[in-house]
Amino acid sequence: MNRQRGVALITVLLVAAVVTVVCAGLIARQQLAIRSSANQLNVRQAWQYALGGERLAEAVLARDLRQGDPRRPVDHLGEAWAKPLSSFALEEGGELRVRIEDPSGRFNLNSLLHQRQANVQAVAQFRRLLLRLEIEQPYADRLVDWLDAGEEPTGSEGAEDNQYLLAQPAYRAANRAIADVSELRLLLGMRESDYRRLRPYVSALPEAAGLNVNTASALVLSTLADGLSAGAAAELVAARGAQGYRSIEEFLAQPALAGLGVKAQGLAVGSDYFQVICEVALDERRQVLVSTVQRDSEGKVRVLGRDLGQSGLPPQPAEKEEP
């Protein structure tokens, strides 16, 4: 009888142990499911807040065009869209920050081709930009080959499929316009240090998008001519004043450009494309949405692309002083 009671006790203890283990597993799974659901909810909330910031930026850009002349828009850094927008407090101590940047104030990589042929003026300008940034690699010729549809390398330093197919893993030249600046990483011989140095000064816009001289930095403006020094480019920036240049003719008439042969082709005083950066901090989660938008002459703003893979755009680089 005592032996049977002992076996029964052991059986009860085993059953209790199994039930305890099963219950512990169920509780752990339930906690994991609750945490996963909470994370998904936070992600969706952050996404919706970021979209709200995007819509706010669209409204700011549309209002900016209505306040000026839609037929001859002038966009400069003294306007409301270019100034940091006030941050918005969210629930549980969260925050939404929105800012708008003008990629037309940077060198447009896709401008290296014009009507499927190398744009001599833009190629020379890109070479000057590389020189200003102390980048010695022949990225200008290689980028032309990356964009054009031909298979003949540009110059002695160009690169077409034959060179890229030797890489590990092998790949081919795009032979089309660049959709994102990050494609520069695929250029033959592109170094990470060169890419990071170049990235703040370039953009990937449609070929016809001109360089906005009202938002371009002094370094980018200095690439318009061989004899245009950093000091002279700084004078061009200072001469913009609070209202910017009202026309390209006014810009070209500046004393700093006298005798340098700078042409109006490829230049503008307004912008059709903008970049909206929305940063959301919510419950220890940070979400960054970078949207590329286009504003037409009627003030309608449409989203061309969204990027959720950014960690936040870097601050504007400090301009180099002339030695």
N, C-alpha and C positions, 0 to 999 in steps of 0.2 A: 504494500500500500504506500509506504514512504517513498519507494523507488518510483512508483507511478506519479506520485505528487511532484517528485523532483523533475521527472521528464516533462510533466505538464507545465511546471514553472519555467523550465528552460524554453519550452515551445512558446509560452506567452512572452517571455523576454525577447526571443528572436522576432516574433511577430511585431512587438512594440518597436524593436530596433529598425525593422524594415519599414514600418509605417513612418517612423521618425525620419529616416533617410528620404523616403518618397516625399513626405511633406516638406522637408527642407529643400528638396529639388524643385518642388512646385512653387514654393515661396520665392526661391532664387529666380526661377523663370518669370514669375509674375513681376518681381521687381525689375528684371531686365526689360520685360515688355513695357512696363510703365515708363521706365527711363527712355526706352527707344521711342515710345509715343510722344513723350515730352520733347525729345530732341527733334523729331519730325515736325511737331507743332511749332517749335522755335524757328526751324528752318523756313517753314511756310510763312510764319509771321514776318521774319526778316525779309523774305522775298517780296511780300506784299508791301512792306514799308519801303523797300528799295524802289519798287515800281511807283509808289506814291511820290518819292523824290524825283524820279524820272519825269512823271507828269508835271510836277511843279516846275522843273527846268524847262519843259516844253512851253509852259504858259509864260515863263519869263522871256524866253526867246521870241515867242509870238508877239508879246507886248512890246518888246524892244523894236521889232520891225515896224509896228504900227506907229510908234512915236517918231519915226524918221520918214524918209522918202523911200517907199518900196521899190521904186524904179532905179534908184541909185543908192543902195544901202551902204552905210559907212559903219563899220564895227571897229571899236577901239577899246583899250583896257580901262577907260574911264566910265564905261557904261555899266548898268546895274548887273548884267549877266556875268561880267568879268570879276565882280567883287564877291568875296565869300558870303554865302547865304547864312543866315542865322541857323544855328543848330536847333533841332527839335527834340524836346524831351519825350521819351516813350515810357511805357509802363515798366515798373520794377527797375527804375534807374537806367533804362536804355536810352539810346541817343541816335538820331539820324542827322547826318551831315551831307550836304549836297554842294557840289561846286561844278562850274562849267569852264571848260578850256577850249581854246580855238586851235585845232590841229592845222588850220590853214596858215598859222604863223610859223610853221616848221617846213622844212624842205620836203616836198612831196616826192617820194621815191618813184611813183608811177609816171612822173613827168619826164623821166629819162627817155621815154618813147613818145613820139608824136606821129600819128598816122602810121603806126607799126614800124617806124624808122627811128634810129637814134636821134634824140634831140640834142644837137651840138651844144646849145646854150645851157641846157640843164645838166648835161654831162660835165661841162666845165665848172658849173656851179657846185656840183656834188664833189668834184675833185678838190675844189677850194675848201669845202667843208671838212673833208678828210684831212687836208693840210692844216687847217686851223686847229683841229682836234689832235694833231700829231699822230695820225694813223697812216702808216706807210704802205699797208697792203693795197693792191690794185682792185679794190672793191667796185670802183665805178664801172670798169669794163666787164667785170663778172656779173654785176647787177643788170647791165644792158643785155647780156646773154641770157640771164635768168628770165627776163621779161619778154624778149623778142621770140619770134617763132622760127627763126633760122637755126641752122646747125653749124654755121661757120663762126668760130670764136672771134670776138672783137679784139683786134690787136694781138700782141704777143702774150698778154696776161689774161685773156678771156677764158671762159670755161663753159663748155657745152656738155651734152650727154656723155661723150667719151670719157671725160674726166670724172663725172659723178658716178658712172657705172663701175669705176674702180674702187669706190668707197666701200666700207663695211659697216652697215649693210648698204648695198648699192641702191641708188635712186636716180631720178632724172631731173633735169631742169624743168621748172614750172611752165615756161613759155606762155605766160599770161600775166596779167596785172597782179600785184601783191595785194592780198586781202587784209593782212595784218603785219605790223612792223616786225613781229617775232619771226617772220619768214627769213629775215636776214641771217638768222642762225644757220640756215641751210646753205648759204653761199660757201663756195669752195674756200677753205682756209680761214673762215671767219673765227676769230678768237672771242672768247667770252668777254675779255676786258675791252676789246674794240666795240663789241655790240653794246655793252653797257655805257660806254662813252658816247656812242653815236645815238642811242635810242631817244634821249630827250630832245633831240634837234630834228627828228624826221617823223614823217607821217605816211600813211598809206591811203590816199584819197584817189578819186577818179582823176584820170589824166588831165582833164581840162581845169581842175581846181587850181586857182592861182595862189601865189604867196601873198598873204595879207601883210602889207608893210606897216599896218597900224598895230599889229600884235606880235610881229616877229621880233626876236631878241637881237641885240646888237651883233652877236656872233653870226647869226643866220644872215642878217643884212650885209655883213662884211663879205659874204661869198658872192655878191652880185658882180664884183669886178676884181681884177687882179690887184689894182692899185688902191683898193678901198681898205684902209687900215682899221684896226679895232677902235681907235680914237675917233676917226671920222664916222664910223658906224654908230658910236655912242652919241655923236652930235645929231645924227639922223633920228635916233630914239628921242633925244631931248627936244628936238624940233617938232615932234608930234603934238606936244602940249597935252592939254586936258581933253581936247576934242578930236585929236588925230588928224591925219591928212584927209582933206575932203575929196581929193582926186589924185590920180596917178600923175597928172601933169604937175600938180603942186609938189609932189614928192620928188619928181625928176628935176625940178627947178632948184632943189636945195644946193647950196654952195659946195657941200661935201661931195656931191656927185659930178661936179663940173669937170668936163674933159675925160671922164672915165668911160663914156660910151654905153652906159646902162640903158637898156631898152624897156619899153612898157610891156613887151610880151611876157606873159607868165606872172605879171604883178596885178594886185588888186588892193582895194581899200576896204572891201567888205568880205564877208564869209558866208558860205552856204552850208558848211559842215561844222559840227561842234561835237565835243566829247563831254558827256555827263557822267560824273563820278559820284555814286551814292554809297556811303559807308554807314552800315547799321551795326550798332553794338546793342545786343539784347541777351540778357541772362548768360553772361560770360561767353557769348558767341559773337563773332564778328563776320559780317557778310559785306562784300564789296561787289557792286554792280557797275561796270563800265559800259555805257551805251554810246554808240555813234549815231548821231541824228542829222538829218538834212532839213533845212528850212527853205521853202520855196518863196517865190516873189509875192505870193498871196498870204504869207505868214503861216502856212500849214507846216507843221513839224512832224516828220515821220521817222521811225526808228529803223536804221539800216542794219544794226547788229548789236548783240549784247554779249558781254564777256563776264563770266563769273569766276574766272580763274586768276584774277588779279588779287594781289595782297595789298593793293592801294598804290596809286601812282606815286613816283618819287617827286619830291619838291622840285621846283624850277631850278636848274643849275645856275651857280653863280657865274657871272660873266668874267672872262679872263681880262686882265688889264694889259694894256699895251706896254711892252717892255721899254 
